[in-house]
Amino acid sequence: MIELTVLMPCLNEAETVGACVRKALAYLARSQIAGEVLVSDNGSTDGSQGVARSLGARVVSVPSTGYGAAVLGGLDAARGRYVIMGDADDSYDFSQLDPFMNELRKGYDLVVGNRFAGGVAVGAMPFLHRWLGNPVLSFLGRQFCKAEIRDFHCGLRGFRTEAMQNLGLQATGMEFASEMIVRSALAGLSIAEVPTTLHKDGRSRPPHMRTWRDGWRHLRLLLSFWARNGRLRRLRPRSSRSPCKPEALRQIKSAGRSPA
């Protein structure tokens, strides 16, 4: 049985996906974990798929565009009991996944990295993202769903595969990162946060993220959940392992499709 799938959503990362795959495979071997490296490719035209396959990764093609679509495609294809996902741009160190595995094995459903606790290397995060966008949106997320997560947008996170597959995640863009945490919290899943380091990525091209467009998509998604479930903040008790009452999950399931 495969215990861990290391999942990497990928779009034109031929420069860096090889380094990520090598680090992940080395981690699995060193830790003696039965696992796989899965690259969920979102239509790369630079040969990323071939690089990943040549090093031992399994590659699945996801025709629907967007970060969230790539993750969802990988989630559907994952064979591991747990998934640890991270960007294929070499900004996260896939050889240092023990903090995530330790918490998953303790029974947590979702384990999110905190880059502000673990360190942000010089040049690794744009000024607006570090000092405005991420802090503000993470603050709003904590208010809306009472998930005590300080870094809503960290791309390195682990989760129990079955728990995520049953959440009804739908966002196809960058706002998927927020949707995962909000839906997990409102569904009463247990959530932990661990320090992780963000390194400067190894790409020579600009990042896929668009500051204002993607920031608005995150905000719009948070507002949509608040509009549907805002009153729950005053009704449910605080709990780090069971953030909301069971009726919240029923409301989430009946609320319909989140905006993408």
C-alpha positions, 0 to 999 in steps of 0.5 A: 500500500502506498502511504504518501503521494508527493504531488506537484502541480506543474505548468512549464517548469522544465527548469525546476521540476527535475530538482523537485522530483529528485528531492522528493524521491530522495526523501521517500527513500531516506525515510523508508516511506512507501510512496510515489511522486506525481506530477499533475501537468496542466498543459506544459509546452516546454517538456516538463512532462518528459523531465519528470518521467525520466527521473521516475515520477508518474505524470498525469495530464489535466486539460482544464486550466488553472492551479486548482484544476491541476491539484484536483486532477492530481488528487483524483489520481493520487494513490497514497493514503496521504498527499503532500503537495507543493509547487514544482518551481523549487521554492519548497524543499521536498527533501524536508517533509518530516514535519508534515508527515509527523502531523498527518500520522498523528491523525490530522486531516490537513497540515498547512505550512507557515512560511512566516514562521519558517522563513522567507528567503530574500527575493522569494516573495513579492513585497505586496504579497508578504506585507499586504495580500497574504496577511490581510486575506489570511486574517479574513479567512481566520475571521470567517471560518475560525481556522487558526492558520496564519498563512492561508496561501502556503503552497506546501501542505499535506492532507489525508487523501480521502478527507480532501476527496470528500470535501467537494472542492471546486475552485480551479484558480489560485483561490483553491488554496483558500477554499481547501482551508475554509471548507476543511474548517467548516466541515470540522476537519482537524487542521495543523500548521507547521513552519516551512521555508520559502526559497527563491524559485529557480525559474527564469520566467515570471510566475504564473500568479497575477497579484491583483487578479488572484487576490480578488479571486481569493477575496471573492471566495472568502466573501462567498463563504462568509455570506453563506455561513457568517452566522456560524461564527457566533454559533459554534464553539472554538476548537483547534481540532473540531472547528465547527458543528456538524450542521455547518457541513450540511450547510456547505453541501447545500450551498452549491458551487463556489465561485471560481 
